[in-house]
Amino acid sequence: MKAISLISGGFDSAVSSDIAKKDYDIVGLHFTLEPITDNKTMVKSSEISKKVGIKKIYTIKAGSYFADIAKKCRHELYFVLSKRFMIKTAEKIAEKEKAKAIITGENLAQVSSQTLSNLANIQKATKLELIRPLLCYDKIEIIEYAKKIKTFDISKGPEICDLLGPRHPATKSEINEILKEEKKLNIDKLVREAVKNAKIKSFH
């Protein structure tokens, strides 16, 4: 069975993809913050994909989309809204790839978007199966696993995924308020543009 795995360039997504590859044929998906930042995370994600045996990765320069979320919506909901945007985009790419699931590196309560209510509202962004292999892992376990599969050195370094995020993000959310915020974005249009602009890289 094929699945789309969100690859950030960090520890978590590398480990979750390696765990999931036992059961799924994985296609990677990476969102860069270009043109706000450089392409370092794209390079890291490509290296991680090769290391864990992913043969194809979609890359989307999503800086302008994330900036729209930060500017137009309630800032404290930025992380939930941005993750839902990524999941919705992954669902469309899954349609192209005939994939049946989406894999993420999320785990419970490690960051603000990963509380029970926020994870539940992120999950509601897709009708596909959302697989979270690391849900009950702690950071020490993840880092030790990354060392074992030799992705630790690739992934280490500062995280920039929170560059546009709020200082005090919401730890609870309601789906009705999330849907209200998404109307400000024309979220379906953003997703269509993201899929249209995706670049594909294959590894042999």
C-alpha positions as CSV (number, residue, x, y, z in Angstrom):
1,M,0.0,0.0,0.0
2,K,1.3,3.5,-0.9
3,A,1.3,6.4,1.6
4,I,2.4,10.1,1.5
5,S,4.9,11.0,4.2
6,L,5.4,14.6,5.3
7,I,9.2,15.1,5.5
8,S,10.3,18.2,7.3
9,G,14.1,17.7,7.5
10,G,13.9,17.2,11.3
11,F,14.3,14.1,13.4
12,D,10.7,13.1,13.8
13,S,9.6,12.8,10.1
14,A,12.8,10.8,9.3
15,V,12.1,8.3,12.0
16,S,8.3,8.1,11.4
17,S,9.0,7.4,7.7
18,D,11.6,4.7,8.5
19,I,9.1,3.0,10.8
20,A,6.2,3.2,8.3
21,K,8.2,1.9,5.4
22,K,7.8,-1.6,6.8
23,D,4.1,-1.4,5.9
24,Y,3.9,1.2,3.2
25,D,5.5,2.2,-0.1
26,I,6.3,5.8,0.8
27,V,6.3,8.9,-1.4
28,G,7.8,12.0,0.4
29,L,6.3,15.5,0.6
30,H,8.3,18.5,1.8
31,F,7.1,22.1,2.3
32,T,9.9,24.7,2.2
33,L,9.5,28.2,3.6
34,E,11.0,29.6,0.3
35,P,11.2,32.4,-0.7
36,I,11.2,33.6,3.0
37,T,14.1,31.3,3.7
38,D,16.7,29.4,1.7
39,N,16.5,25.8,0.4
40,K,18.4,24.1,3.2
41,T,15.4,22.1,4.5
42,M,14.7,20.9,1.0
43,V,18.3,19.6,0.7
44,K,18.0,17.9,4.2
45,S,14.7,16.3,3.2
46,S,16.1,14.9,0.0
47,E,19.1,13.5,1.9
48,I,16.8,12.0,4.5
49,S,14.6,10.5,1.8
50,K,17.6,8.8,0.2
51,K,18.8,7.5,3.6
52,V,15.5,5.9,4.5
53,G,14.8,4.5,1.1
54,I,12.2,6.8,-0.3
55,K,12.4,6.9,-4.1
56,K,10.3,10.0,-4.8
57,I,9.6,13.3,-3.0
58,Y,7.4,16.2,-3.9
59,T,8.7,19.6,-2.8
60,I,6.6,22.7,-2.5
61,K,7.9,26.3,-2.0
62,A,5.2,27.2,0.5
63,G,6.5,30.4,2.1
64,S,3.8,32.6,0.6
65,Y,1.0,30.1,1.6
66,F,2.2,30.0,5.2
67,A,2.6,33.8,5.2
68,D,-1.1,34.1,4.1
69,I,-2.1,31.9,7.1
70,A,0.0,34.1,9.5
71,K,-1.4,37.4,8.1
72,K,-5.1,36.6,7.5
73,C,-6.0,34.3,10.3
74,R,-6.0,34.3,14.1
75,H,-2.3,34.0,14.8
76,E,-2.6,31.7,17.8
77,L,-4.1,29.1,15.5
78,Y,-1.3,29.3,13.0
79,F,0.2,25.9,13.7
80,V,-3.1,24.0,13.5
81,L,-4.1,25.8,10.3
82,S,-0.7,25.3,8.6
83,K,-0.7,21.6,9.5
84,R,-4.2,21.2,8.1
85,F,-3.1,23.0,4.9
86,M,-0.2,20.5,4.6
87,I,-2.5,17.5,5.2
88,K,-5.1,18.8,2.7
89,T,-2.3,19.2,0.1
90,A,-0.9,15.7,0.9
91,E,-4.4,14.3,0.3
92,K,-4.5,15.8,-3.2
93,I,-1.0,14.4,-4.0
94,A,-2.2,11.0,-2.6
95,E,-5.0,11.1,-5.2
96,K,-2.4,11.5,-7.9
97,E,-0.2,8.8,-6.5
98,K,-3.1,6.5,-5.7
99,A,-2.0,6.5,-2.1
100,K,-4.3,5.4,0.7
101,A,-2.7,7.0,3.8
102,I,-0.8,10.1,5.1
103,I,2.1,9.7,7.5
104,T,3.3,12.4,9.9
105,G,6.0,12.7,12.6
106,E,3.6,14.1,15.1
107,N,3.6,12.8,18.7
108,L,1.4,13.6,21.6
109,A,2.0,16.9,23.5
110,Q,5.6,17.6,22.2
111,V,4.6,21.0,20.8
112,S,1.5,23.1,21.0
113,S,-0.2,21.7,17.9
114,Q,0.1,18.2,19.3
115,T,-2.5,18.4,22.1
116,L,-5.4,16.0,21.9
117,S,-7.9,18.7,20.6
118,N,-5.4,20.1,18.0
119,L,-4.4,16.6,16.7
120,A,-8.1,15.8,16.4
121,N,-8.7,18.9,14.4
122,I,-5.7,18.3,12.2
123,Q,-7.0,14.8,11.5
124,K,-10.3,16.2,10.3
125,A,-8.6,17.8,7.4
126,T,-8.5,14.5,5.5
127,K,-10.7,11.5,4.8
128,L,-7.6,9.4,4.3
129,E,-6.0,7.3,7.1
130,L,-3.6,9.5,9.0
131,I,-0.8,7.5,10.5
132,R,1.3,8.8,13.4
133,P,4.0,6.2,14.1
134,L,5.6,8.3,16.8
135,L,2.4,9.2,18.7
136,C,3.7,7.8,22.1
137,Y,7.4,8.2,21.6
138,D,9.4,10.7,23.6
139,K,12.2,12.9,22.2
140,I,15.0,10.8,23.6
141,E,13.6,7.7,21.9
142,I,13.3,9.5,18.6
143,I,16.8,10.8,18.7
144,E,18.2,7.4,19.6
145,Y,16.3,5.9,16.6
146,A,17.6,8.7,14.3
147,K,21.2,7.8,15.3
148,K,20.5,4.1,14.6
149,I,19.2,4.8,11.1
150,K,22.0,7.5,10.5
151,T,19.7,10.4,9.9
152,F,20.7,12.3,13.1
153,D,23.5,14.2,11.6
154,I,21.4,15.2,8.6
155,S,18.5,16.4,10.8
156,K,20.4,18.2,13.5
157,G,20.5,22.0,13.4
158,P,18.0,24.8,14.1
159,E,14.3,24.3,13.3
160,I,12.7,27.0,11.2
161,C,9.2,25.6,10.9
162,D,8.0,28.0,13.6
163,L,9.5,31.1,11.9
164,L,6.0,32.6,11.2
165,G,4.3,31.2,14.3
166,P,2.9,33.0,17.3
167,R,4.8,33.4,20.6
168,H,1.8,31.9,22.4
169,P,0.1,29.3,20.2
170,A,-3.3,27.8,21.0
171,T,-3.1,24.5,22.8
172,K,-6.8,23.9,22.3
173,S,-9.0,24.5,19.3
174,E,-12.6,23.9,18.1
175,I,-13.3,22.7,14.6
176,N,-15.9,25.4,14.0
177,E,-13.4,28.1,14.7
178,I,-10.8,26.4,12.5
179,L,-13.3,26.2,9.6
180,K,-14.2,29.8,10.1
181,E,-10.5,30.8,9.8
182,E,-10.0,28.7,6.7
183,K,-12.7,30.6,4.9
184,K,-10.5,33.7,5.2
185,L,-7.8,31.9,3.1
186,N,-9.8,30.3,0.3
187,I,-8.0,27.1,1.5
188,D,-9.1,25.0,-1.5
189,K,-7.5,27.5,-3.9
190,L,-4.2,27.5,-1.8
191,V,-4.1,23.7,-1.9
192,R,-4.7,23.6,-5.7
193,E,-1.9,26.1,-6.3
194,A,0.4,24.2,-4.0
195,V,-0.2,20.9,-5.8
196,K,0.2,22.6,-9.2
197,N,3.6,24.1,-8.2
198,A,5.0,21.0,-6.6
199,K,8.3,19.7,-8.0
200,I,9.1,16.0,-8.1
201,K,12.5,14.5,-7.4
202,S,13.2,10.8,-7.9
203,F,16.1,8.8,-6.4
204,H,17.5,5.6,-7.9
